[in-house]
């Protein structure tokens, strides 16, 4: 992870599909950010995943310019979905769908005898 990780936005695949369907039926023009409420940095994301899978995250800070986790950002990428809200679309909270998304991903992973359980 970066020494100072910044937050980014997330959106559930069902929510973005619902948003795109809604947007296609609207008359507005211009850009609209699409993201669930509640941005997370890599630390908060790891904590949320760890809470669901029952493991402790192992984190390592990388030097500037070195590759980091694809969920660790060296600048803010959080989106502002207030225009979507003003136009009438209601996004969900990341905290409401993330635990189930982690559970679904975990259930889809093949079990291996070489994978540690904790």
C-alpha positions as CSV (number, residue, x, y, z in Angstrom):
1,X,0.0,0.0,0.0
2,X,1.1,3.6,-0.4
3,X,2.4,5.4,2.7
4,X,-0.6,7.7,2.7
5,X,-3.4,5.8,0.9
6,X,-6.3,7.9,-0.4
7,X,-10.0,6.9,-0.7
8,X,-11.7,5.8,-3.8
9,X,-15.3,5.1,-4.7
10,X,-16.9,1.7,-5.3
11,X,-20.2,0.6,-6.8
12,X,-21.8,-2.8,-6.8
13,X,-22.4,-4.4,-10.2
14,X,-26.1,-4.6,-9.7
15,X,-26.2,-0.9,-8.6
16,X,-24.3,0.3,-11.7
17,X,-26.6,-1.7,-13.9
18,X,-29.6,-0.1,-12.2
19,X,-28.0,3.3,-12.6
20,X,-27.2,2.8,-16.3
21,X,-30.8,1.7,-17.0
22,X,-32.1,4.7,-15.1
23,X,-29.7,7.1,-16.9
24,X,-30.8,5.8,-20.3
25,X,-34.4,6.8,-19.6
26,X,-33.5,10.3,-18.4
27,X,-33.4,13.6,-20.4
28,X,-30.4,15.3,-18.6
29,X,-27.1,16.0,-20.4
30,X,-23.6,16.1,-19.0
31,X,-21.5,14.0,-16.7
32,X,-22.8,12.2,-13.6
33,X,-20.6,10.3,-11.2
34,X,-21.8,6.9,-10.4
35,X,-20.7,5.5,-7.0
36,X,-22.1,4.1,-3.9
37,X,-22.1,6.3,-0.8
38,X,-19.0,5.8,1.4
39,X,-15.6,5.9,-0.1
40,X,-12.9,3.7,1.3
41,X,-9.1,3.7,1.4
42,X,-7.1,0.5,1.1
43,X,-7.0,0.2,5.0
44,X,-10.7,0.4,5.4
45,X,-11.3,-2.0,2.5
46,X,-8.9,-4.5,4.0
47,X,-10.5,-4.2,7.4
48,X,-14.0,-4.8,5.8
49,X,-12.8,-7.8,3.9
50,X,-10.9,-9.2,6.9
51,X,-14.0,-8.8,9.1
52,X,-16.0,-10.9,6.7
53,X,-13.4,-13.6,6.1
54,X,-12.0,-13.8,9.6
55,X,-8.4,-13.0,8.8
56,X,-6.0,-10.3,9.8
57,X,-4.7,-8.2,6.9
58,X,-1.0,-8.2,6.2
59,X,0.0,-4.8,4.9
60,X,3.3,-3.5,3.6
61,X,4.0,0.1,2.7
62,X,5.8,0.6,-0.6
63,X,8.2,3.3,-1.5
64,X,7.0,6.1,-3.8
65,X,6.9,4.9,-7.4
66,X,6.8,1.2,-6.5
67,X,3.8,-1.0,-7.4
68,X,1.1,-1.1,-4.8
69,X,-2.2,-2.9,-4.4
70,X,-4.7,-2.0,-7.2
71,X,-6.9,-0.7,-4.3
72,X,-4.3,1.6,-2.9
73,X,-4.1,5.1,-4.4
74,X,-1.5,7.8,-4.1
75,X,-4.2,10.5,-4.8
76,X,-7.9,10.8,-4.1
77,X,-10.3,9.1,-6.6
78,X,-13.5,9.4,-4.6
79,X,-16.5,10.4,-6.8
80,X,-19.1,12.9,-5.9
81,X,-22.5,11.4,-6.7
82,X,-24.5,14.4,-5.6
83,X,-25.6,15.3,-9.1
84,X,-27.1,11.8,-9.6
85,X,-28.9,12.3,-6.3
86,X,-30.2,15.7,-7.3
87,X,-31.5,14.2,-10.6
88,X,-33.3,11.5,-8.6
89,X,-31.1,8.4,-8.4
90,X,-30.5,6.9,-5.0
91,X,-27.2,5.1,-4.5
92,X,-26.7,2.6,-1.7
93,X,-24.0,2.7,1.0
94,X,-20.9,0.6,0.3
95,X,-21.1,-0.7,3.9
96,X,-24.6,-2.2,3.0
97,X,-23.4,-4.4,0.1
98,X,-19.7,-4.9,0.6
99,X,-19.9,-7.8,3.2
100,X,-22.2,-9.8,0.9
101,X,-20.0,-9.1,-2.2
102,X,-17.0,-10.4,-0.2
103,X,-19.0,-13.5,0.8
104,X,-19.9,-14.1,-2.8
105,X,-16.3,-13.8,-4.0
106,X,-15.1,-16.0,-1.2
107,X,-17.7,-18.7,-2.0
108,X,-16.6,-18.6,-5.7
109,X,-13.0,-19.2,-4.9
110,X,-11.7,-22.7,-5.4
111,X,-10.7,-24.4,-2.1
112,X,-7.1,-25.5,-2.0
113,X,-5.3,-27.6,0.6
114,X,-2.2,-25.4,0.2
115,X,-4.2,-22.2,1.1
116,X,-3.8,-21.3,4.8
117,X,-7.1,-21.1,6.7
118,X,-6.0,-18.2,8.9
